[in-house]
């Protein structure tokens, strides 16, 4: 699956006069195998647009059958509130 990661840029002052927070930017779009398709800057506002090839995503899903190879027998502890 493609991944779209969004992060704002700039500084936001704290409403109570504290230190505030600096946002780093660097929004990006990654393809189905983690490759960067587009990335935004770290210091200016911008609109990031990228073409995502859904047919390629489907092809990667077929050649890398992640869900087929899972070990559902190892999931038993996930259903318990406390592990014995």
C-alpha positions in Angstrom: 0.0 0.0 0.0 1.2 3.5 -0.6 1.8 5.7 2.4 0.9 9.3 2.8 2.6 11.0 5.8 1.7 14.6 6.6 3.5 17.0 9.0 3.1 20.7 9.2 6.0 23.3 9.3 6.7 26.3 11.4 6.5 27.3 15.1 3.5 27.4 17.3 3.7 29.4 20.5 2.3 27.8 23.6 -1.0 29.3 24.8 0.3 29.5 28.4 3.5 31.3 27.4 5.7 28.1 27.5 8.3 27.0 25.1 6.0 26.2 22.2 6.7 23.6 19.5 8.6 23.5 16.3 7.1 21.4 13.4 9.6 19.8 11.1 7.7 19.4 7.9 9.0 16.7 5.6 5.7 15.3 4.5 6.1 12.5 2.0 4.4 10.0 -0.3 5.9 6.5 -0.4 5.2 3.7 -2.9 4.2 0.1 -2.1 7.8 -1.0 -1.4 8.8 2.1 0.6 10.3 4.1 -2.1 9.8 7.9 -1.9 7.5 9.2 -4.7 7.5 12.8 -3.5 8.6 14.7 -0.4 7.9 18.2 0.9 10.3 20.7 2.3 11.2 21.1 6.0 10.7 24.9 6.3 8.0 26.2 4.0 4.3 25.5 3.5 3.5 23.7 0.3 1.0 21.4 -1.3 2.5 18.0 -2.1 0.9 16.1 -5.0 2.1 12.7 -6.3 0.8 10.2 -8.8 0.2 6.8 -7.2 0.1 3.8 -9.5 -2.6 1.6 -8.0 -1.9 -1.2 -10.6 1.7 -1.4 -9.3 0.4 -1.6 -5.8 -1.8 -4.5 -6.7 1.1 -6.2 -8.5 3.4 -5.8 -5.5 0.6 -7.2 -3.3 0.4 -10.3 -5.5 4.2 -11.0 -5.7 4.7 -10.4 -1.9 1.9 -12.4 -0.2 2.4 -11.0 3.3 -1.0 -12.2 4.6 -0.6 -15.6 3.1 2.6 -16.3 5.1 1.4 -15.0 8.5 1.5 -17.4 11.5 -1.9 -17.1 13.0 -1.0 -19.8 15.6 1.3 -17.1 17.2 -1.6 -14.7 17.8 -3.2 -16.6 20.8 -1.6 -14.2 23.4 -3.1 -11.2 21.6 -6.6 -12.3 22.6 -5.8 -12.4 26.3 -5.9 -9.5 28.7 -2.9 -10.7 30.7 -0.2 -13.1 29.5 0.3 -16.1 31.8 
